[in-house]
Amino acid sequence: MGIGDTDVSNATDRRSYAVCWSGGSGSRYGRRLVEVLLTSGHTVHLCATGAALRVLKHEEGEAMDFDSPDLASLFDANLRSNLHVHDLQAVEATPASGSAGLAATIVVPCSMGTLARVAHGFSSNLVERAADVALKEGRPLVVVPRETPLSELHLENMLKLARMGVIVLPAMPGFYQRPQTIADLVDFVVGKILDRLGIEHQLVQRWQTPPADSPWDEGEVV
């Protein structure tokens, strides 16, 4: 399934999600998640840090006006009616308020800097504030870090968030699905995010016990 494909099951429960892009590598993960959520009929409140825009320009080749980025233009015009793009400093935006009732907040990709500030309650922009609101309201918060190797400090910050109930979902695509394209690897990670949000999808084939004559059959099991 390609990056432009949107074979997602029809959802009957339409919800609103905050999706935040920070400066970690893997801008395609965040872009694909927004696309899938919108295709499913959900509403997305999108915000991106300045570093995220620079990564997007470098990794995706998108020409970004850093002073006035048009993130909505990255998505099909038919999907934009449920997309709300917010300025990084818009403290009045929906994701900044606990009373907005968003179903979940996802920071994807999540840089180690953003992760550290969220872990310590330091909210200097809308991305960090959206995560802070999810924590204080007890709503699902998913962070998708993409860094390697991980320092002791990185691990401590992730453990701190995990102990607070945050879903720490590193961008670690699996290969047992025998991916053929980069898009397959992207969908593997995005599918994992959707699973934790309880959103049905068909981005990846579900694992089933291999038949006896498959390559997994290595003879007698002791």
Buried (B, 14 or more C-beta within 10 A) or exposed (E): BEBEBBEBEEBEEEBBBBBBBBBBBBBBBBBBBBBBBBBBBBBBBBBBBBBBBBBBBEEEEBEBEEEEBEBEEBBEEEBBEBBBBBBBEBEEBBBBBEEBEBBBBBBBBBBBBBBBBBBEEEBEBBBBBBBBBBBEBEBBBBBBBBBEEBEEEBEEBBEBBEEEEBBBBBBEBBEEBEBEEEBBBBBBBBBBBBBBBEBEBBBBEEEEEEEEEEEEEEEEEE
